[in-house]
Amino acid sequence: MQAEAASDSGLPAYVSDPARAGRIGWQEWVALAVMLLGVVGAIVLRPTVHMSEEHGKTDLETIVPTELGNWHLLRSGGAVVLPTPELQQMLDSTYNQVLTRTYVNELGYRIMLSLAYGGDQSDGLKAHRPEVCYQAQGFQIKALQQTTLALAGREVPAVLVSTQMSQRHEPVTYWMTMGNKVVNSGTKQKIAQISYGLRGQIPEGMLVRVSSIDPDEARAYAMQRDFLQSLGRGIGPKDLPRIFGAETPATAQ
């Protein structure tokens, strides 16, 4: 009868049970969780500080030297595949700057470097991964491999992509950064985005890609690694974390 009276009064029936008085029901826990998620979401979705402003103006042309150890800029250009107009439009909407260069060493071996910088990555790098872009250009993706490269005093997670279009074999090495974190997957991108958002920061991001036209993949990846090591030695200390990620102990150099 007590429970019925309580129910008739408009109060939850369990309030009349002394053993349950003061307890929080599952509905309240759910409501509390939703409220907390809302607070966190508000912080993440409305960060206020652009990391790009903290670092000052970014000019890839001046950040990357034209001479990198045994590698020097090939001013006549290389065999870079130009993106389709549709793909170029997507890239322009994602990145503030794109630097594309071809370097050559004393043996005449050519490496194509592409750096794409975005000052506002609050929505992530929008998954413009090279394997997707190469496929859009008509290349076949023969293999993808995760690896770790010892570069610039860091262990840099990277992706090796074997691509081919007709007789053109173009192995690719790439990675992506958000802030000073290497984020080569959508999950890592989202974790980094939330991490910076909780600190009120809008992260910047970088796509680092090198490739070479070479049917010998082992040689191509070795040459690309040598070039990237030279790139790490040529970049100034202030910009190293933005390109190679945070410093970590490297096992070899």
C-alpha positions in Angstrom: 0.0 0.0 0.0 2.9 2.3 0.7 4.2 1.8 -2.8 0.8 2.5 -4.3 0.4 5.7 -2.3 3.8 6.8 -3.4 3.0 6.0 -6.9 -0.4 7.9 -6.6 1.5 11.0 -5.3 3.4 11.2 -8.6 6.7 10.1 -6.9 8.7 7.0 -8.1 7.4 3.9 -6.3 10.9 2.9 -5.0 11.2 6.1 -2.9 8.9 4.6 -0.3 11.3 1.7 0.1 13.7 2.6 3.0 16.3 0.2 1.8 16.5 2.0 -1.5 16.2 5.5 -0.3 19.2 7.7 -1.3 20.4 5.3 -4.0 21.0 6.4 -7.6 19.2 4.4 -10.2 20.5 3.3 -13.5 18.5 6.1 -15.2 20.3 8.7 -13.2 23.7 7.1 -14.0 22.9 7.3 -17.7 21.8 10.9 -17.4 25.0 11.7 -15.5 27.1 10.0 -18.1 25.4 11.9 -20.9 25.9 15.2 -19.0 29.6 14.5 -18.5 30.0 13.5 -22.1 28.3 16.7 -23.1 30.8 18.7 -21.0 33.8 16.9 -22.5 32.3 17.3 -26.0 31.8 21.0 -25.5 35.5 21.3 -24.6 36.7 19.2 -27.5 34.4 20.7 -30.1 35.2 24.3 -29.1 39.0 24.5 -28.6 40.3 28.1 -28.7 44.1 28.0 -29.4 45.5 27.3 -32.8 48.8 25.5 -32.6 49.8 27.1 -35.9 49.6 30.5 -34.2 51.9 29.4 -31.4 54.5 28.2 -34.0 54.2 31.3 -36.2 53.8 31.4 -39.9 54.6 28.1 -41.7 56.5 28.3 -45.0 57.4 24.9 -46.3 59.6 26.4 -49.0 61.9 27.8 -46.4 61.6 25.0 -43.8 62.9 22.4 -46.2 66.4 23.1 -47.6 67.2 22.5 -51.2 70.4 20.7 -50.3 70.1 17.7 -48.0 73.4 15.9 -47.5 74.0 14.0 -50.8 70.7 15.0 -52.1 70.0 18.3 -54.0 66.9 19.8 -55.6 66.3 18.9 -59.2 65.1 22.2 -60.5 63.9 20.9 -63.9 61.3 18.8 -62.0 60.6 15.1 -61.9 58.0 12.6 -63.0 55.4 13.6 -60.4 51.9 12.5 -61.2 49.6 15.6 -61.0 46.3 15.0 -59.2 43.0 15.2 -61.1 41.0 18.5 -60.7 38.6 16.8 -58.3 41.4 15.4 -56.1 43.2 18.7 -56.2 40.0 20.5 -55.0 39.9 18.1 -52.0 43.5 18.6 -51.2 43.1 22.4 -51.4 40.2 22.2 -49.0 42.3 20.2 -46.5 45.7 21.7 -46.6 47.0 25.3 -46.5 50.3 24.5 -48.2 51.6 21.7 -50.4 55.3 21.4 -51.2 56.3 19.1 -54.1 59.9 18.6 -55.0 62.2 16.1 -56.7 65.7 15.5 -55.3 68.6 13.7 -56.9 71.8 12.2 -55.4 75.3 11.8 -56.9 74.2 8.4 -58.4 71.4 10.1 -60.3 68.7 8.5 -58.2 65.5 10.6 -57.9 63.3 10.9 -54.9 60.0 12.8 -55.0 59.1 14.6 -51.8 55.6 15.9 -51.0 54.7 17.8 -47.8 51.1 18.8 -47.2 50.5 21.2 -44.2 47.1 22.0 -42.7 46.9 24.6 -39.9 43.4 23.5 -38.7 43.0 19.8 -38.1 40.1 20.0 -35.7 38.3 17.5 -38.0 41.4 15.3 -38.5 43.4 15.0 -41.7 40.2 13.8 -43.5 41.9 10.6 -44.5 43.7 11.8 -47.6 46.1 8.9 -47.3 48.4 8.3 -50.3 47.1 4.9 -51.1 43.6 6.5 -51.6 45.0 9.2 -53.7 47.1 6.9 -55.8 44.1 4.7 -56.4 42.1 7.7 -57.5 44.9 8.4 -60.0 44.6 4.9 -61.6 47.4 3.2 -59.7 47.1 -0.4 -58.4 47.9 -0.8 -54.7 49.9 -4.0 -54.6 50.8 -4.0 -50.9 50.7 -2.0 -47.7 53.2 -2.5 -44.8 53.6 -0.8 -41.4 57.1 -0.1 -40.4 59.2 2.0 -38.0 62.0 4.3 -39.2 64.9 5.7 -37.1 64.9 9.3 -38.2 65.9 12.6 -36.6 66.5 10.9 -33.2 63.0 9.4 -33.3 61.3 6.1 -34.0 58.8 7.2 -36.6 55.9 4.9 -37.5 55.5 4.9 -41.3 53.6 3.1 -44.0 55.2 1.5 -47.1 52.9 1.4 -50.1 53.7 -0.6 -53.3 52.0 1.1 -56.3 52.0 0.3 -60.0 50.3 1.8 -63.1 51.2 0.0 -66.3 55.0 -0.1 -66.4 55.5 2.5 -63.7 56.4 1.0 -60.3 56.3 3.7 -57.6 57.0 2.5 -54.0 55.9 5.1 -51.4 56.9 5.8 -47.8 54.6 8.1 -45.8 53.3 9.1 -42.4 51.0 11.8 -41.0 51.3 14.0 -38.0 48.8 15.9 -35.9 50.5 18.4 -33.6 53.6 16.5 -32.6 52.0 13.0 -32.8 52.4 10.6 -35.7 48.8 9.4 -36.5 48.7 6.9 -39.4 45.2 5.6 -38.7 41.8 7.1 -38.2 41.7 5.9 -34.6 45.0 7.6 -33.7 43.9 10.8 -35.4 40.7 10.9 -33.3 42.6 10.2 -30.1 45.1 13.0 -30.8 42.2 15.3 -31.7 40.5 14.7 -28.4 43.8 14.9 -26.5 44.5 18.4 -28.0 40.9 19.5 -27.7 40.9 18.7 -23.9 43.7 21.2 -23.7 41.8 23.8 -25.7 44.1 23.4 -28.7 43.3 23.2 -32.4 46.1 21.0 -33.8 47.9 21.5 -37.1 48.9 18.5 -39.3 51.3 17.3 -41.8 51.4 14.6 -44.5 55.0 13.5 -45.3 55.4 11.4 -48.4 58.4 10.3 -50.5 58.4 8.0 -53.5 60.6 6.9 -56.4 60.0 5.3 -59.7 61.8 2.0 -59.3 60.8 -1.7 -60.0 63.3 -2.8 -57.3 61.2 -2.1 -54.1 64.0 -3.0 -51.7 66.3 -0.5 -53.3 63.6 2.1 -53.5 62.7 1.9 -49.8 66.4 2.0 -48.9 67.0 5.1 -50.9 63.9 6.7 -49.5 65.1 5.9 -46.0 68.5 7.5 -46.8 66.8 10.6 -48.1 64.5 10.9 -45.0 67.5 10.6 -42.7 69.1 13.5 -44.7 65.8 15.4 -44.4 65.8 14.9 -40.6 69.3 16.3 -40.4 68.4 19.3 -42.5 65.2 20.5 -40.8 65.6 23.0 -38.0 64.9 21.9 -34.4 61.7 24.0 -34.1 60.0 22.2 -37.0 61.3 18.6 -36.4 58.3 17.7 -34.2 55.8 19.0 -36.7 57.3 16.8 -39.5 58.7 13.8 -37.6 56.6 13.7 -34.4 57.7 14.0 -30.8 61.3 13.0 -30.0 61.8 9.4 -29.0 64.9 7.3 -28.4 66.0 5.8 -31.8 67.8 2.5 -31.9 69.8 3.4 -35.0 70.4 6.3 -37.3 
